[in-house]
Amino acid sequence: MVSRIEKIMNEQGMTPSLFADRIDISRSSLSHIFSGRNKPSLEIVLKICRALPFVDLYWLLLGIKKDEKVKSKILNEGRYIEKKKELKKKSEQESIIVFFKDGTFKNYDPIEDKKI
């Protein structure tokens, strides 16, 4: 997100001091973000979006544009469905093994509910 904040500043021709003043945060807060000491808080993200209405919230937070957001959601839902199907396949039981304290065990077939 820091790189996107820097991109906004560069495109608008703002110095860090001017940018901090524009979004109404302390200059030291912005400096701490750029140095990596702090991550931008939600409050700072919202201040950026309020002070600079042309900045898209999704782009600022996630680095994606509005039209990419829709495509991303569709892709993610598709991946979720694929993974859900994989889990179903993996969860099919082939047998159940019961271990007893004396070291013996028995296999059971869950589909036919029979002892093997």
N, CA, C and O atoms as CSV, one atom per row, in Angstrom:
chain,resi,resn,atom,element,x,y,z
A,1,MET,N,N,0.819,-1.184,0.000
A,1,MET,CA,C,0.000,0.000,0.000
A,1,MET,C,C,0.868,1.254,0.000
A,1,MET,O,O,0.480,2.283,-0.554
A,2,VAL,N,N,2.039,1.167,0.620
A,2,VAL,CA,C,2.925,2.330,0.688
A,2,VAL,C,C,3.318,2.786,-0.710
A,2,VAL,O,O,3.380,3.984,-0.987
A,3,SER,N,N,3.583,1.818,-1.594
A,3,SER,CA,C,3.963,2.191,-2.963
A,3,SER,C,C,2.822,2.921,-3.673
A,3,SER,O,O,3.064,3.807,-4.493
A,4,ARG,N,N,1.578,2.548,-3.356
A,4,ARG,CA,C,0.439,3.233,-3.986
A,4,ARG,C,C,0.275,4.645,-3.421
A,4,ARG,O,O,-0.105,5.565,-4.145
A,5,ILE,N,N,0.557,4.812,-2.144
A,5,ILE,CA,C,0.519,6.164,-1.557
A,5,ILE,C,C,1.593,7.030,-2.204
A,5,ILE,O,O,1.352,8.191,-2.535
A,6,GLU,N,N,2.784,6.452,-2.382
A,6,GLU,CA,C,3.857,7.199,-3.048
A,6,GLU,C,C,3.477,7.542,-4.483
A,6,GLU,O,O,3.795,8.627,-4.969
A,7,LYS,N,N,2.799,6.622,-5.159
A,7,LYS,CA,C,2.367,6.879,-6.537
A,7,LYS,C,C,1.389,8.051,-6.585
A,7,LYS,O,O,1.486,8.910,-7.461
A,8,ILE,N,N,0.450,8.083,-5.642
A,8,ILE,CA,C,-0.496,9.207,-5.581
A,8,ILE,C,C,0.265,10.516,-5.409
A,8,ILE,O,O,0.013,11.489,-6.120
A,9,MET,N,N,1.191,10.531,-4.465
A,9,MET,CA,C,1.973,11.743,-4.202
A,9,MET,C,C,2.733,12.185,-5.448
A,9,MET,O,O,2.723,13.363,-5.804
A,10,ASN,N,N,3.389,11.233,-6.108
A,10,ASN,CA,C,4.176,11.570,-7.298
A,10,ASN,C,C,3.301,12.092,-8.428
A,10,ASN,O,O,3.644,13.078,-9.080
A,11,GLU,N,N,2.159,11.424,-8.661
A,11,GLU,CA,C,1.265,11.856,-9.741
A,11,GLU,C,C,0.667,13.230,-9.469
A,11,GLU,O,O,0.385,13.981,-10.403
A,12,GLN,N,N,0.473,13.563,-8.195
A,12,GLN,CA,C,-0.092,14.860,-7.832
A,12,GLN,C,C,0.988,15.917,-7.595
A,12,GLN,O,O,0.680,17.079,-7.331
A,13,GLY,N,N,2.245,15.508,-7.688
A,13,GLY,CA,C,3.353,16.444,-7.484
A,13,GLY,C,C,3.439,16.949,-6.057
A,13,GLY,O,O,3.799,18.104,-5.829
A,14,MET,N,N,3.114,16.100,-5.094
A,14,MET,CA,C,3.126,16.505,-3.682
A,14,MET,C,C,4.366,15.987,-2.973
A,14,MET,O,O,4.824,14.869,-3.209
A,15,THR,N,N,4.882,16.814,-2.117
A,15,THR,CA,C,5.945,16.376,-1.217
A,15,THR,C,C,5.279,15.626,-0.064
A,15,THR,O,O,4.074,15.766,0.146
A,16,PRO,N,N,6.045,14.836,0.682
A,16,PRO,CA,C,5.455,14.170,1.844
A,16,PRO,C,C,4.805,15.152,2.821
A,16,PRO,O,O,3.753,14.858,3.388
A,17,SER,N,N,5.425,16.307,3.017
A,17,SER,CA,C,4.860,17.311,3.932
A,17,SER,C,C,3.519,17.829,3.428
A,17,SER,O,O,2.556,17.933,4.188
A,18,LEU,N,N,3.468,18.151,2.151
A,18,LEU,CA,C,2.234,18.656,1.562
A,18,LEU,C,C,1.135,17.580,1.604
A,18,LEU,O,O,-0.023,17.876,1.901
A,19,PHE,N,N,1.514,16.339,1.305
A,19,PHE,CA,C,0.550,15.237,1.329
A,19,PHE,C,C,-0.015,15.040,2.736
A,19,PHE,O,O,-1.225,14.895,2.907
A,20,ALA,N,N,0.860,15.035,3.737
A,20,ALA,CA,C,0.417,14.878,5.128
A,20,ALA,C,C,-0.550,15.995,5.513
A,20,ALA,O,O,-1.578,15.747,6.143
A,21,ASP,N,N,-0.212,17.224,5.129
A,21,ASP,CA,C,-1.101,18.353,5.420
A,21,ASP,C,C,-2.445,18.198,4.699
A,21,ASP,O,O,-3.502,18.482,5.263
A,22,ARG,N,N,-2.386,17.749,3.461
A,22,ARG,CA,C,-3.601,17.621,2.644
A,22,ARG,C,C,-4.562,16.593,3.229
A,22,ARG,O,O,-5.775,16.801,3.218
A,23,ILE,N,N,-4.024,15.479,3.741
A,23,ILE,CA,C,-4.919,14.442,4.274
A,23,ILE,C,C,-5.118,14.596,5.783
A,23,ILE,O,O,-5.798,13.785,6.412
A,24,ASP,N,N,-4.528,15.630,6.350
A,24,ASP,CA,C,-4.725,15.984,7.756
A,24,ASP,C,C,-4.183,14.934,8.737
A,24,ASP,O,O,-4.870,14.495,9.659
A,25,ILE,N,N,-2.906,14.550,8.493
A,25,ILE,CA,C,-2.201,13.720,9.468
A,25,ILE,C,C,-0.867,14.380,9.760
A,25,ILE,O,O,-0.424,15.257,9.018
A,26,SER,N,N,-0.231,13.962,10.836
A,26,SER,CA,C,1.061,14.560,11.162
A,26,SER,C,C,2.119,14.088,10.167
A,26,SER,O,O,2.028,12.995,9.608
A,27,ARG,N,N,3.087,14.910,9.969
A,27,ARG,CA,C,4.176,14.557,9.052
A,27,ARG,C,C,4.953,13.357,9.580
A,27,ARG,O,O,5.433,12.529,8.805
A,28,SER,N,N,5.072,13.268,10.895
A,28,SER,CA,C,5.799,12.135,11.473
A,28,SER,C,C,5.043,10.821,11.246
A,28,SER,O,O,5.664,9.775,11.059
A,29,SER,N,N,3.710,10.873,11.261
A,29,SER,CA,C,2.922,9.662,10.986
A,29,SER,C,C,3.198,9.151,9.577
A,29,SER,O,O,3.368,7.951,9.366
A,30,LEU,N,N,3.239,10.059,8.627
A,30,LEU,CA,C,3.527,9.683,7.250
A,30,LEU,C,C,4.962,9.162,7.124
A,30,LEU,O,O,5.215,8.190,6.414
A,31,SER,N,N,5.879,9.802,7.805
A,31,SER,CA,C,7.273,9.367,7.786
A,31,SER,C,C,7.409,7.943,8.343
A,31,SER,O,O,8.177,7.139,7.817
A,32,HIS,N,N,6.670,7.642,9.395
A,32,HIS,CA,C,6.724,6.311,9.994
A,32,HIS,C,C,6.166,5.252,9.046
A,32,HIS,O,O,6.623,4.109,9.043
A,33,ILE,N,N,5.181,5.638,8.245
A,33,ILE,CA,C,4.619,4.712,7.253
A,33,ILE,C,C,5.655,4.423,6.174
A,33,ILE,O,O,5.869,3.269,5.799
A,34,PHE,N,N,6.296,5.478,5.676
A,34,PHE,CA,C,7.285,5.306,4.610
A,34,PHE,C,C,8.535,4.564,5.084
A,34,PHE,O,O,9.177,3.866,4.300
A,35,SER,N,N,8.872,4.709,6.337
A,35,SER,CA,C,10.061,4.021,6.855
A,35,SER,C,C,9.773,2.561,7.186
A,35,SER,O,O,10.700,1.782,7.408
A,36,GLY,N,N,8.495,2.184,7.222
A,36,GLY,CA,C,8.127,0.816,7.543
A,36,GLY,C,C,7.886,0.580,9.022
A,36,GLY,O,O,7.555,-0.532,9.432
A,37,ARG,N,N,8.050,1.617,9.819
A,37,ARG,CA,C,7.824,1.478,11.263
A,37,ARG,C,C,6.359,1.172,11.566
A,37,ARG,O,O,6.051,0.344,12.425
A,38,ASN,N,N,5.458,1.850,10.850
A,38,ASN,CA,C,4.014,1.652,11.025
A,38,ASN,C,C,3.381,1.323,9.682
A,38,ASN,O,O,3.879,1.722,8.630
A,39,LYS,N,N,2.287,0.596,9.733
A,39,LYS,CA,C,1.481,0.373,8.537
A,39,LYS,C,C,0.359,1.399,8.543
A,39,LYS,O,O,-0.061,1.853,9.607
A,40,PRO,N,N,-0.132,1.771,7.357
A,40,PRO,CA,C,-1.232,2.738,7.326
A,40,PRO,C,C,-2.457,2.185,8.039
A,40,PRO,O,O,-2.893,1.066,7.766
A,41,SER,N,N,-3.000,2.963,8.941
A,41,SER,CA,C,-4.203,2.549,9.666
A,41,SER,C,C,-5.422,2.765,8.781
A,41,SER,O,O,-5.345,3.439,7.753
A,42,LEU,N,N,-6.536,2.194,9.186
A,42,LEU,CA,C,-7.788,2.410,8.457
A,42,LEU,C,C,-8.148,3.889,8.469
A,42,LEU,O,O,-8.650,4.417,7.477
A,43,GLU,N,N,-7.894,4.547,9.573
A,43,GLU,CA,C,-8.178,5.984,9.677
A,43,GLU,C,C,-7.406,6.765,8.615
A,43,GLU,O,O,-7.960,7.664,7.982
A,44,ILE,N,N,-6.142,6.429,8.420
A,44,ILE,CA,C,-5.328,7.140,7.422
A,44,ILE,C,C,-5.814,6.825,6.016
A,44,ILE,O,O,-5.869,7.713,5.165
A,45,VAL,N,N,-6.164,5.576,5.765
A,45,VAL,CA,C,-6.690,5.196,4.446
A,45,VAL,C,C,-7.954,5.988,4.144
A,45,VAL,O,O,-8.121,6.507,3.040
A,46,LEU,N,N,-8.837,6.077,5.122
A,46,LEU,CA,C,-10.074,6.837,4.917
A,46,LEU,C,C,-9.797,8.321,4.722
A,46,LEU,O,O,-10.466,8.974,3.921
A,47,LYS,N,N,-8.825,8.859,5.440
A,47,LYS,CA,C,-8.468,10.275,5.255
A,47,LYS,C,C,-7.963,10.526,3.847
A,47,LYS,O,O,-8.271,11.555,3.245
A,48,ILE,N,N,-7.187,9.584,3.320
A,48,ILE,CA,C,-6.693,9.732,1.946
A,48,ILE,C,C,-7.870,9.760,0.976
A,48,ILE,O,O,-7.934,10.618,0.096
A,49,CYS,N,N,-8.807,8.814,1.140
A,49,CYS,CA,C,-9.953,8.740,0.223
A,49,CYS,C,C,-10.881,9.948,0.349
A,49,CYS,O,O,-11.479,10.377,-0.638
A,50,ARG,N,N,-11.002,10.495,1.551
A,50,ARG,CA,C,-11.850,11.694,1.728
A,50,ARG,C,C,-11.190,12.931,1.132
A,50,ARG,O,O,-11.847,13.740,0.477
A,51,ALA,N,N,-9.885,13.073,1.365
A,51,ALA,CA,C,-9.181,14.269,0.885
A,51,ALA,C,C,-8.930,14.225,-0.617
A,51,ALA,O,O,-8.849,15.265,-1.270
A,52,LEU,N,N,-8.809,13.021,-1.160
A,52,LEU,CA,C,-8.523,12.851,-2.584
A,52,LEU,C,C,-9.576,11.915,-3.178
A,52,LEU,O,O,-9.322,10.721,-3.338
A,53,PRO,N,N,-10.758,12.450,-3.507
A,53,PRO,CA,C,-11.877,11.598,-3.934
A,53,PRO,C,C,-11.624,10.791,-5.204
A,53,PRO,O,O,-12.358,9.841,-5.477
A,54,PHE,N,N,-10.619,11.140,-5.976
A,54,PHE,CA,C,-10.316,10.375,-7.187
A,54,PHE,C,C,-9.614,9.058,-6.868
A,54,PHE,O,O,-9.497,8.201,-7.744
A,55,VAL,N,N,-9.143,8.876,-5.626
A,55,VAL,CA,C,-8.450,7.649,-5.234
A,55,VAL,C,C,-9.487,6.570,-4.933
A,55,VAL,O,O,-10.372,6.759,-4.098
A,56,ASP,N,N,-9.367,5.455,-5.613
A,56,ASP,CA,C,-10.277,4.336,-5.424
A,56,ASP,C,C,-9.831,3.530,-4.200
A,56,ASP,O,O,-8.674,3.123,-4.099
A,57,LEU,N,N,-10.752,3.313,-3.292
A,57,LEU,CA,C,-10.456,2.598,-2.053
A,57,LEU,C,C,-9.897,1.207,-2.318
A,57,LEU,O,O,-8.907,0.808,-1.704
A,58,TYR,N,N,-10.533,0.456,-3.243
A,58,TYR,CA,C,-10.059,-0.902,-3.551
A,58,TYR,C,C,-8.648,-0.881,-4.119
A,58,TYR,O,O,-7.827,-1.739,-3.793
A,59,TRP,N,N,-8.373,0.089,-4.959
A,59,TRP,CA,C,-7.028,0.185,-5.516
A,59,TRP,C,C,-6.030,0.500,-4.412
A,59,TRP,O,O,-4.954,-0.095,-4.356
A,60,LEU,N,N,-6.380,1.431,-3.536
A,60,LEU,CA,C,-5.471,1.819,-2.462
A,60,LEU,C,C,-5.195,0.635,-1.536
A,60,LEU,O,O,-4.047,0.392,-1.166
A,61,LEU,N,N,-6.233,-0.094,-1.164
A,61,LEU,CA,C,-6.065,-1.221,-0.238
A,61,LEU,C,C,-5.469,-2.461,-0.896
A,61,LEU,O,O,-4.566,-3.092,-0.347
A,62,LEU,N,N,-5.982,-2.805,-2.076
A,62,LEU,CA,C,-5.653,-4.094,-2.681
A,62,LEU,C,C,-4.811,-4.017,-3.945
A,62,LEU,O,O,-4.257,-5.021,-4.394
A,63,GLY,N,N,-4.716,-2.826,-4.513
A,63,GLY,CA,C,-3.943,-2.683,-5.740
A,63,GLY,C,C,-4.685,-3.121,-6.984
A,63,GLY,O,O,-4.064,-3.365,-8.018
A,64,ILE,N,N,-6.024,-3.229,-6.905
A,64,ILE,CA,C,-6.804,-3.607,-8.076
A,64,ILE,C,C,-7.806,-2.508,-8.411
A,64,ILE,O,O,-8.286,-1.793,-7.531
A,65,LYS,N,N,-8.111,-2.389,-9.697
A,65,LYS,CA,C,-9.080,-1.387,-10.148
A,65,LYS,C,C,-10.480,-1.956,-10.023
A,65,LYS,O,O,-10.653,-3.158,-9.824
A,66,LYS,N,N,-11.478,-1.094,-10.140
A,66,LYS,CA,C,-12.875,-1.518,-9.966
A,66,LYS,C,C,-13.256,-2.647,-10.913
A,66,LYS,O,O,-13.882,-3.617,-10.485
A,67,ASP,N,N,-12.891,-2.546,-12.200
A,67,ASP,CA,C,-13.258,-3.601,-13.148
A,67,ASP,C,C,-12.513,-4.889,-12.852
A,67,ASP,O,O,-13.038,-5.975,-13.096
A,68,GLU,N,N,-11.283,-4.788,-12.324
A,68,GLU,CA,C,-10.528,-5.978,-11.948
A,68,GLU,C,C,-11.139,-6.620,-10.707
A,68,GLU,O,O,-11.042,-7.832,-10.513
A,69,LYS,N,N,-11.770,-5.797,-9.869
A,69,LYS,CA,C,-12.381,-6.298,-8.636
A,69,LYS,C,C,-13.462,-7.327,-8.967
A,69,LYS,O,O,-13.546,-8.373,-8.324
A,70,VAL,N,N,-14.281,-7.030,-9.964
A,70,VAL,CA,C,-15.353,-7.941,-10.351
A,70,VAL,C,C,-14.762,-9.233,-10.899
A,70,VAL,O,O,-15.208,-10.322,-10.538
A,71,LYS,N,N,-13.754,-9.120,-11.776
A,71,LYS,CA,C,-13.115,-10.311,-12.335
A,71,LYS,C,C,-12.481,-11.139,-11.228
A,71,LYS,O,O,-12.581,-12.366,-11.230
A,72,SER,N,N,-11.833,-10.474,-10.286
A,72,SER,CA,C,-11.177,-11.165,-9.186
A,72,SER,C,C,-12.181,-11.928,-8.343
A,72,SER,O,O,-11.917,-13.056,-7.927
A,73,LYS,N,N,-13.328,-11.320,-8.090
A,73,LYS,CA,C,-14.363,-11.971,-7.283
A,73,LYS,C,C,-14.865,-13.227,-7.988
A,73,LYS,O,O,-15.053,-14.265,-7.355
A,74,ILE,N,N,-15.079,-13.132,-9.284
A,74,ILE,CA,C,-15.543,-14.286,-10.049
A,74,ILE,C,C,-14.499,-15.392,-10.004
A,74,ILE,O,O,-14.841,-16.556,-9.794
A,75,LEU,N,N,-13.238,-15.046,-10.197
A,75,LEU,CA,C,-12.174,-16.043,-10.149
A,75,LEU,C,C,-12.084,-16.690,-8.778
A,75,LEU,O,O,-11.948,-17.909,-8.670
A,76,ASN,N,N,-12.159,-15.881,-7.733
A,76,ASN,CA,C,-12.066,-16.418,-6.386
A,76,ASN,C,C,-13.229,-17.349,-6.081
A,76,ASN,O,O,-13.038,-18.380,-5.435
A,77,GLU,N,N,-14.421,-17.009,-6.531
A,77,GLU,CA,C,-15.563,-17.887,-6.302
A,77,GLU,C,C,-15.380,-19.190,-7.063
A,77,GLU,O,O,-15.736,-20.256,-6.561
A,78,GLY,N,N,-14.832,-19.116,-8.264
A,78,GLY,CA,C,-14.561,-20.329,-9.035
A,78,GLY,C,C,-13.546,-21.213,-8.336
A,78,GLY,O,O,-13.713,-22.432,-8.287
A,79,ARG,N,N,-12.506,-20.618,-7.801
A,79,ARG,CA,C,-11.494,-21.379,-7.075
A,79,ARG,C,C,-12.102,-22.017,-5.839
A,79,ARG,O,O,-11.761,-23.148,-5.489
A,80,TYR,N,N,-12.998,-21.301,-5.179
A,80,TYR,CA,C,-13.627,-21.833,-3.974
A,80,TYR,C,C,-14.439,-23.081,-4.313
A,80,TYR,O,O,-14.385,-24.080,-3.596
A,81,ILE,N,N,-15.183,-23.017,-5.396
A,81,ILE,CA,C,-16.006,-24.157,-5.805
A,81,ILE,C,C,-15.110,-25.345,-6.152
A,81,ILE,O,O,-15.402,-26.479,-5.772
A,82,GLU,N,N,-13.998,-25.078,-6.888
A,82,GLU,CA,C,-13.077,-26.151,-7.236
A,82,GLU,C,C,-12.480,-26.784,-5.985
A,82,GLU,O,O,-12.396,-28.009,-5.891
A,83,LYS,N,N,-12.067,-25.971,-5.032
A,83,LYS,CA,C,-11.478,-26.499,-3.810
A,83,LYS,C,C,-12.499,-27.283,-3.011
A,83,LYS,O,O,-12.164,-28.307,-2.415
A,84,LYS,N,N,-13.743,-26.819,-2.990
A,84,LYS,CA,C,-14.796,-27.516,-2.263
A,84,LYS,C,C,-15.000,-28.905,-2.864
A,84,LYS,O,O,-15.183,-29.877,-2.132
A,85,LYS,N,N,-14.969,-29.000,-4.196
A,85,LYS,CA,C,-15.108,-30.291,-4.860
A,85,LYS,C,C,-13.937,-31.201,-4.506
A,85,LYS,O,O,-14.125,-32.393,-4.259
A,86,GLU,N,N,-12.714,-30.634,-4.482
A,86,GLU,CA,C,-11.538,-31.418,-4.119
A,86,GLU,C,C,-11.671,-31.968,-2.708
A,86,GLU,O,O,-11.332,-33.123,-2.455
A,87,LEU,N,N,-12.163,-31.147,-1.790
A,87,LEU,CA,C,-12.324,-31.596,-0.413
A,87,LEU,C,C,-13.322,-32.746,-0.325
A,87,LEU,O,O,-13.120,-33.695,0.432
A,88,LYS,N,N,-14.392,-32.657,-1.098
A,88,LYS,CA,C,-15.374,-33.739,-1.088
A,88,LYS,C,C,-14.721,-35.038,-1.538
A,88,LYS,O,O,-14.919,-36.086,-0.923
A,89,LYS,N,N,-13.941,-34.966,-2.614
A,89,LYS,CA,C,-13.281,-36.152,-3.125
A,89,LYS,C,C,-12.330,-36.735,-2.082
A,89,LYS,O,O,-12.293,-37.948,-1.874
A,90,LYS,N,N,-11.570,-35.872,-1.435
A,90,LYS,CA,C,-10.581,-36.323,-0.465
A,90,LYS,C,C,-11.233,-36.890,0.791
A,90,LYS,O,O,-10.642,-37.732,1.467
A,91,SER,N,N,-12.444,-36.437,1.111
A,91,SER,CA,C,-13.052,-36.856,2.362
A,91,SER,C,C,-13.808,-38.181,2.260
A,91,SER,O,O,-14.314,-38.671,3.269
A,92,GLU,N,N,-13.896,-38.771,1.068
A,92,GLU,CA,C,-14.554,-40.058,0.946
A,92,GLU,C,C,-13.729,-41.107,1.682
A,92,GLU,O,O,-12.529,-41.248,1.447
A,93,GLN,N,N,-14.370,-41.817,2.549
A,93,GLN,CA,C,-13.666,-42.812,3.356
A,93,GLN,C,C,-13.604,-44.140,2.629
A,93,GLN,O,O,-14.577,-44.586,2.020
A,94,GLU,N,N,-12.442,-44.757,2.707
A,94,GLU,CA,C,-12.289,-46.084,2.134
A,94,GLU,C,C,-12.515,-47.148,3.191
A,94,GLU,O,O,-13.106,-48.192,2.913
A,95,SER,N,N,-12.043,-46.887,4.408
A,95,SER,CA,C,-12.266,-47.834,5.484
A,95,SER,C,C,-12.084,-47.137,6.824
A,95,SER,O,O,-11.504,-46.054,6.908
A,96,ILE,N,N,-12.579,-47.767,7.845
A,96,ILE,CA,C,-12.421,-47.270,9.203
A,96,ILE,C,C,-11.645,-48.333,9.972
A,96,ILE,O,O,-11.980,-49.516,9.926
A,97,ILE,N,N,-10.621,-47.905,10.665
A,97,ILE,CA,C,-9.819,-48.835,11.450
A,97,ILE,C,C,-10.013,-48.499,12.924
A,97,ILE,O,O,-9.823,-47.357,13.344
A,98,VAL,N,N,-10.394,-49.507,13.700
A,98,VAL,CA,C,-10.575,-49.316,15.130
A,98,VAL,C,C,-9.427,-50.043,15.834
A,98,VAL,O,O,-9.231,-51.243,15.642
A,99,PHE,N,N,-8.681,-49.312,16.641
A,99,PHE,CA,C,-7.569,-49.898,17.394
A,99,PHE,C,C,-8.019,-50.157,18.828
A,99,PHE,O,O,-8.683,-49.324,19.446
A,100,PHE,N,N,-7.647,-51.327,19.344
A,100,PHE,CA,C,-7.983,-51.699,20.715
A,100,PHE,C,C,-6.750,-51.602,21.599
A,100,PHE,O,O,-5.624,-51.644,21.102
A,101,LYS,N,N,-6.950,-51.474,22.890
A,101,LYS,CA,C,-5.852,-51.325,23.843
A,101,LYS,C,C,-4.890,-52.508,23.828
A,101,LYS,O,O,-3.709,-52.349,24.137
A,102,ASP,N,N,-5.382,-53.686,23.475
A,102,ASP,CA,C,-4.512,-54.863,23.477
A,102,ASP,C,C,-3.641,-54.957,22.230
A,102,ASP,O,O,-2.921,-55.938,22.047
A,103,GLY,N,N,-3.705,-53.918,21.352
A,103,GLY,CA,C,-2.857,-53.882,20.167
A,103,GLY,C,C,-3.515,-54.460,18.930
A,103,GLY,O,O,-2.931,-54.402,17.848
A,104,THR,N,N,-4.694,-55.009,19.052
A,104,THR,CA,C,-5.398,-55.548,17.891
A,104,THR,C,C,-6.205,-54.430,17.225
A,104,THR,O,O,-6.394,-53.356,17.797
A,105,PHE,N,N,-6.666,-54.699,16.026
A,105,PHE,CA,C,-7.481,-53.718,15.311
A,105,PHE,C,C,-8.462,-54.439,14.396
A,105,PHE,O,O,-8.293,-55.619,14.091
A,106,LYS,N,N,-9.494,-53.711,13.961
A,106,LYS,CA,C,-10.474,-54.251,13.009
A,106,LYS,C,C,-10.747,-53.193,11.954
A,106,LYS,O,O,-10.819,-52.002,12.253
A,107,ASN,N,N,-10.898,-53.645,10.713
A,107,ASN,CA,C,-11.261,-52.772,9.592
A,107,ASN,C,C,-12.757,-52.871,9.335
A,107,ASN,O,O,-13.331,-53.958,9.386
A,108,TYR,N,N,-13.380,-51.748,9.062
A,108,TYR,CA,C,-14.791,-51.721,8.707
A,108,TYR,C,C,-14.955,-50.964,7.390
A,108,TYR,O,O,-14.291,-49.954,7.156
A,109,ASP,N,N,-15.832,-51.454,6.549
A,109,ASP,CA,C,-16.150,-50.790,5.287
A,109,ASP,C,C,-17.345,-49.881,5.540
A,109,ASP,O,O,-18.441,-50.389,5.778
A,110,PRO,N,N,-17.184,-48.549,5.498
A,110,PRO,CA,C,-18.280,-47.640,5.835
A,110,PRO,C,C,-19.420,-47.640,4.811
A,110,PRO,O,O,-20.553,-47.287,5.140
A,111,ILE,N,N,-19.125,-48.026,3.601
A,111,ILE,CA,C,-20.174,-47.998,2.566
A,111,ILE,C,C,-21.132,-49.161,2.755
A,111,ILE,O,O,-22.348,-48.976,2.720
A,112,GLU,N,N,-20.610,-50.319,2.949
A,112,GLU,CA,C,-21.452,-51.492,3.108
A,112,GLU,C,C,-21.750,-51.801,4.567
A,112,GLU,O,O,-22.555,-52.679,4.875
A,113,ASP,N,N,-21.093,-51.070,5.463
A,113,ASP,CA,C,-21.255,-51.259,6.897
A,113,ASP,C,C,-21.027,-52.716,7.298
A,113,ASP,O,O,-21.770,-53.288,8.095
A,114,LYS,N,N,-19.986,-53.291,6.725
A,114,LYS,CA,C,-19.643,-54.676,7.005
A,114,LYS,C,C,-18.255,-54.748,7.587
A,114,LYS,O,O,-17.424,-53.869,7.363
A,115,LYS,N,N,-18.014,-55.794,8.328
A,115,LYS,CA,C,-16.663,-56.096,8.786
A,115,LYS,C,C,-15.900,-56.666,7.615
A,115,LYS,O,O,-16.446,-57.434,6.824
A,116,ILE,N,N,-14.651,-56.296,7.501
A,116,ILE,CA,C,-13.820,-56.859,6.430
A,116,ILE,C,C,-12.998,-57.984,7.011
A,116,ILE,O,O,-12.218,-58.613,6.295
